[in-house]
Structure formats: C-alpha cells, structure tokens
C-alpha cells in the first residue's frame, strides 16, 4: 500500500513545489471561493452567478499578469564553507539587473534541490516515534513523507523583500537560512518574484545556480575536560603520530659512532667537515586520546544516532583546543581512524568528517576493536560514545580497564533507566554517564 501512496505523494509534491510559492495566501483563498461558488452556487440566483463570474475574471486577469515578467538577471552567492546545525547562516547575494527598466516590489527566495525521497528511502526510513501514530497514518505514510522531505531539505528558508533594482545595476542583499540537519545542503537556484496587481499570484524568474554548503553537527557546551591520563611515548613524534614510522624529532648533530644507522647520517654536514656526522633525535611524549564513536545500528536514521554524533563532535572540538592528540575511530563501509591535534589537522576538517558519518548496518561492534587494540599502547585515555549497552561494549570497557586506560563512557538513551551500569562502573579508571534525549546539555554539564 505504501508504494501506491508513495507515487501519489511524489506527484502531488512536485505540483505543490511549483505552485506553493507562486500562489499567495490571498490567491489561495480566492481560488477556494471560486471553486466553492462553482460547485455549490445556485445559478438560478443572479448573485451566485455574478460572484462566480467576477472571481473567474479576476483570476484570469491575475494569471495573465503573472505570465508577463521580462526580468533578466544574474546573481552570485557568497557562501561560507561551513555552517552548524541550529545556528542561523547569513550570507551575501549579489544581484545584477540586466534590463533597462527599474524593477520594484520584488521578492527573493532560495530554491533547494529536489528533496523528495526515493522509494527505497521512503520504505526504509521511519519517522521518529512513528510507532505512536494510529494504524491508518502508519499504513498511508503521509507524516513519514513530510518528515523525509524536511530532512532532505536540511534547512528552513523564507522569502525576503528586495530593494528596487535600478536599470543595468546591481545590489547586494543578505539572505538567511536555518540549517536543521548535518551533512550537505544543496541549493539549486534563486527565484525572484513580482506580485500581480491584486496580489493573488507571483510572476517568477528562476536562475539555476547550484551550490552546496557543508553543515557541521551541533555542538554542546562542555565543562573543562577532566579526563585523566598520563603522557605516552609516540613513535615518530608529532609529525608521524598518525601513521606508522620510526623517525623521531630532531635534537642535535654529533659525530658518527659505530652502529649508527646510515639513515641518520647528515650528508651536508659530512660534506662540510669531511667526517661522518649523524642527526641525534629524541623521543616525544604527550597526551593522546581515542574518541570511539559507536555507529552500529540497524536503522538508517535515529534520533539517538544523531545525538551521539553531536556529543562526539562536541568532545572532539573541546580536545582540539588542548595540547593533545585525538584519534577519531568509527566504522562505516570500513574501519576509519583520523588523528587530529597539535597542528596535524584543522578543527573544521575534523567536524566535517564527523558530519559525514553514517550508521553501519552490516557489521557488529567487534569490527572497531582491532583499530583500538592496534593503538592501545599510544593512548592516554578514551572517550566512548555508545548507542546502547550490551555485552560487546562491556567487553571493550573491560579490555580498556585491564590495560589501565582512563575511559569516559557516554551512553545516549531514550530513558535514564534504560540501561543498568553494573560492576564496571565501580572501577576507578572508568566514568559512566547516561545521556537522555532532550536533556543531554544539562547532563553533560553535571560534574
């Protein structure tokens, strides 16, 4: 049944998308009155006939005016590279009137790429709390469709009034959208509209102008980081801390000694002095954390997963401001580990990676364990952001405790009493917190 309703929604949404911005609220009221007078009017009465005829003529005149709009224009958006969920995004748009006439009473709005979900997406993604709807709503899927449309749009935008466009001149305006979802916002074009004489319809000109904006996850405010952990030796120093290697940080030059590696010879100094000189290097010790992001869930979308992304991004951003390294670990199509901090990568790049994370539906939690085991000797502490609390995750925490790794465990849940933290919580090396939907900010700030 949902497949049949999907076709209806798909077709009707295309029509609604074309007409919703071109017919004003007043125009919709007039069209409704025209329809009612045509269907229910008694034409034996002269008044009903006159009302219908008047409205029909009015609508015909307005449609005629709305079809005559000879504006030619070009436009340029000045977009930032990033924006954040929940934070209003303002950017400049330069509009050039390419006609020899002044244009007044204009409106401008953004056109987004087609937000309609595919059939497979519509069938696979359930609206949050859809199970609480009645059987008819679940069978039809209208609210699921509306939610999927809003999710794919990723932002809320409203039309703005433009100042007068002088002949062959340009103006600059500030437009604002509100990002609602992490990921990419796809802008398709800009539409300039002029109202008809009686304000029933808009005459529109749309300029194709495809661009994208990366939307970073929302960030929670965190208390000062108090994750314990001592400095650890990092093979290769800061520059090579994110890869495998044996090089170290340069300290000084000295004479060659028997047994020194040929790789450490400083050839320029040998050429100057006439005797072999080697580079003396030193080991580096500093704090390094692992941020383990749980991506394992069967659903394509869930509020718990989105909040876990936001929590992970908040801790990653906080660690980036400190003199430490951070290994971001998660599993998507494969196991990933990205190292940030101490000049290795920019904060925006880290948040962009987190914003692109998708649920892993075809692997178990154990898929992330080898990456953790491989780097365990380098870690001072771990931050684990979990979607649930089961035996596989318990085994990981037991392993971290056995390796004397200080660990902060954050479990995102619907209910604070959903999971029982057992004997693992008594270990001095581990701090457990359950973060409930709708109350995450307050719980993060609790000591």
N, C-alpha and C positions, 0 to 999 in steps of 0.2 A: 504493500500500500504506500509506503514512504517513497518508493521510486516514482509512483504516479504523481503524488503531491510535489515531489521534487521538480518535475517538469513544469507543473503549474507555477510553483514559486519562481523557477528560473525565468520563465517567460514574463510573468507579471512584474518581476523585479526590474527586468530590462525596460519595460514600458514606464514603470514608476520612476526609474532613474532618469529617463529622458524628460518626463513631464513634470516631476515634482518641483524643480527649480524654475520651470518656465510658466507655471500657473501660480499666481499669487493666492493668498488666502481668500481675498475678496473674489477672485476669479472662481475659486472652487465653490464658494457659496452661491455665486450667480449660476454656475453650471448645475449645481444641485437644484436650485429653484427652477431652472429651465427644464430639467428632467422631470421634476415633480409636477410642474404645470402641464407638461406634455402628456404625462401618463395619467394623472388623476384629474386634470382640468375638465370641466363640463363646458363643451364648446357650444352648447345651446345658450350659454350665458355669454354676452358680449364682453364682459370684463375679463373672464378667463382667457378668451381668445386674444384680447388686446395685450394682456400680460405676457402670454407666450410669444406673441409676435414681437413685442418690444424687446424681450430678453434675447430672442433669436437674432434680431438685427444688431443689438448691442454686441453680442458675442461675435457675430460675423465681422463687424467693423473692427473690433479689437484684434481678431485674428489677422485681418488684413494688415493692420498697422504693425503687428509683431513680426510679419514676414518681410517688412521693408526696413532693413538696418544695414547700411552700407559702411559700417566702420571697418577700417583696415588698421591693424596694429601689430606691433611686435613687443615682446616682453622678455625680461631676463630676471630670473630668481637669483638671489644671493644667499645661498643656503649654508648653514654651518655643517661641519662634517658629522657631528653627533648631537643628539638630544636625549633627554631622560624621560622615562615614564612618569606621568603626573606633573611634570614641570612644563608650563606654557612655553612654547617655542615661537619666538618672534624673529622674522627675517624680512629683508627688504625686497621689493619687486619694482623694477624699472619698466614703465610702460611708455611706448612711443606711439603717438597718434600719427598715422601715415596718411591722413586725409586732409584736404584743405578747409575743412569745416570744424567748428567747435563742437564738442560733444559734452553734454551735461546730463545730470541726474542718472549717472551710471552706477552699477554695482559690479563687484568683482568677487569671484569665488574660485577655489581650487577644485579641480577635477581629479579624483583618485582613480587608480587603475581598477578594473572590474573586480569587485570584492566577492562576487558570487562563488560559493564553494563548489568543487566538483562533486559528482555523485558519490564517489568513494569517500571523500572527506565528509560529506553530509551524513552518510550512514555510519561512519566510524567515530566521529566526534560527538559526544553527548554534551548537551548544555549543563553547566553546573547546577546541581540539585534538580535535575530533570526527573529523577525518580519520585519527587514530591508532587509532580503535576498529575492531573487526572488522566485516566486511560485514553480519553479522546485526544487530548493535547499530545500525549506521547506517541499515539498512532499517527497523527497528522504531521507533527514535527514543525509546526509554524514557529513556535518560540525558539526551537533549535536553529531554524533557518535565520531568524532575526539576530540571534546571538552570534552565529557564524559570520554573518555579514559585518556586524560591528567589529568582531575580532579581526577579520581580514582587512578591514579599513585601517585599523590601528591608530586612528586619530579622530578627533572631532574638530570640524572647521565650520565657520559661519561666514556668510557674505558680508562684505564691507562696502560702504559708500565711497565712491571715488570723487575727488575734486574734478572740476571742469578740465577737460582736455582741450588745450588750445591747438589751432591748426599746425600740423607738422612740428609738434613739440613733444617733449617727454616729461613725465613726472615720476616721482619715487614715493611709494607708499609702504607702510609697514603692515604685514599680514601676520596673523597669529593662529596657530593650531595647538591642540592639546593632545599629545601622544598618550595612548591608552594601553598599548601593547609593546613589548620589547620586540626587536627584530628590525625589519625594513618597512618603511612607509614608502609606497610607490605613488608618486604624483604623475598624472598623465597629461595634464594641461591646465590652462587658465581660461575661464569664461568671463566675458564682460557682457552685461545685460543692461538693456534700457527698457523701462516700463512703457506700456502702451498708454494712450491718452487718459483712459479711465482706470488704469492700474490693475486690469484684470490679468494681463499676460506680460511676459518678458520677451523682448526680441534679443536673441543671444548670438554671440560670436565666440567660438571656442578655438583657441590656439593650442595645437599639440606641443607640449613641452615636457617630455618625460624626464624625470629625475627621481633619485631615491635619497632617503635620509636613514641613517642607522640610529635606531632607538635603543639606548642602553637601559638595563634594568633599573628599577627604582632602588634607592639606597636608604637604608635605615640608619638612624643615628645610633652610634655605639659608645659605650663607656670606654675609658682608656684601656687599651689592651693589657691584660694581665696574665697572659699565657706563659707559664713557667717554661724553662728550658735553657740549657747551657750552650755555649758556643761549640760547634763541631768542626773538625778538620774537613776542608773542602778541597778535594784533589783537583788541581788545575786552577785554583784561585777563583776570583770573581768572574773573570772573563770566560772561563770554561766551566763554570759551575752548572751549566745547563746541558752539558754534553760529556761524552767520555773522553778522557785525555790524561796525559801525565805531566804536562807542563806546569810550571809554578810561577809565582810572582818574582820579578827581577829585584835583586837587592844590591849586588856589587860585582866587581870584576876581581879575579885573583889568578895567580899562576896555576898552570896545569899540574895536576897530581896524577900519579899512576892510578888507573882505574876509572878516571872521569870519562863520561860518555862523550863521543865525538859530537853528539847533537848539542852539547853545551859549550862548544868552542866558539869564542867570539872572533871571527875571522878578521874583521877590520883591525882589532887591537893586535892580533898576531902580525898582521902586515906592517903595522907601525913600529912595534917593539922588536920584531924578529924572533920572538919566542912565543910558544903557545899560551894563550890566555883563555880562561873559561868564564862563563857567566855563573855567578853564585845566586841561587834563588832560594826563596823561603816559602814555607807552607803558610796557608791562611786559615784562620779560624773565625767563624762568625755564625750568627743565629740563622737557622733555616727552618721554615715551617712548611708543612704539607696541608693544602686545602683540598679535602676529599669530598667531591660533590656526588651525591647519590643520584643517578639518572635512571634507575631501573624501576620501571612501572609498565603495566600492560596498556594503559590508556595513552592516546596521543596527546591529550591535554588534561590537566587537572589543576585546581587552584593550589593544592599542596605543592606541586612541582614548581609552579610559577613563584610561589613564596620562597621556596628553597633556593631558587635562582637569585632572588632579591637578597636573601640572607647571605649567600655565598659571595655575591658581588660586594655587599657592604663590608664583610670581613676582608676580602681581597683589597678593596680600596683602602681600608684602615692600615693593613700591613704594609701597603705600598708607601705609606708616609713614614715608615720607620726604617732604621738602618738594618734591614734583614732581607733574606731571600724568601720567596714564596713559590712553591711548586703547586700549580693548579692541576689536579688529577680528576679525570672523569672518563666515562666510556660512552662513545657514540657508535658510529659504524666500526670503530676500533678503539683501542685504549690510547688516551692522549695524556701528555704531561707537558705543561708550559711553565717555564721558570721566569719569574719577574722579580724586580727589586734591584737596588744598588746599581742603577743605570743600565740594566740589561734590557728593559723594555718599558714603554710608556704606559701610564695608567689607562689611558683611553683604549689602547690596544688590548689590554687585559679585559676591560669591561666589554669590549666589542666581542671578544671570544666567548665570554660568559653569555652574552646576549644571543649568541647563535646556537647555544646548546639545545638539543632536542632529546626527548626521552629515548631510552634504549629499551626496546620491546622484545628483542630476540636473544638476550643474554641474561645470565644470572649475575648476582652481585659478586661472585667469586672472580669475575673477569677483571676486576680492578685490582685484585690482591697482588698479582705479580709486579705491577708497577710500584706498589708501596714497598714490597719486600726488597726490590732492587735498590731503593734509595734509603732504606731504613737507617743505615749507618751514618748518613749525612744529616738526618733530621734532628732538630732540637725539640719540636713539638708538632702536634697535628690538630687541625680543626676539621671535624667531620660533620657534614650537613646531610642528615638522613631523611628519607621519606617514610620509613617505617622502622620497626624494631623487631628483628627476628633472629634466628639462630646464626645465620650467616654473618650478620652485622655484629652480633655478640662475639663471634669467633675472632673477628678483626680486632675488636677492642681488647680482648684477652691477649691477642698477639702483641699489640702495642704496649700493653701493661707489662708483659713478660720481657719486652725489650727496653723497659724503663723510659718510655716516651710519654711526655706530658701531653694529654689529649683533652680537647674540649669537644663534647658530643652535643650536637643540636638536632633534635628530632622535631620536624614540623608535623603537626597533627590537627585533626578536627576538634579533639577534646583532650583536655589536660589529663584525664584519667584513662585515656585510650590505651596507653602503654604503661606497664609496671617496670620500673627500673629495679632490678634485682641486686644481687650481691656485688655486681661490678661497680655499682655507684659508691661503694664504701672504700674503694681504692684511692689513696691519696694522690695518685698520678692522673686521675680522671675526674672531670667536671661534667655532669649531665644536666641538660636543660631541655624541657619540652616546650616548644613554641606553638601556641594555638592560633588558628586562623582568626583574624580580627583583633588580636591582642599582641601581636608579635613585637611591635615597637616598645610597648611597656615592659614586656618580659625580657627583652634584650637589655634594657637599661637597669634591670634589677641586679643587684650585687649577688 
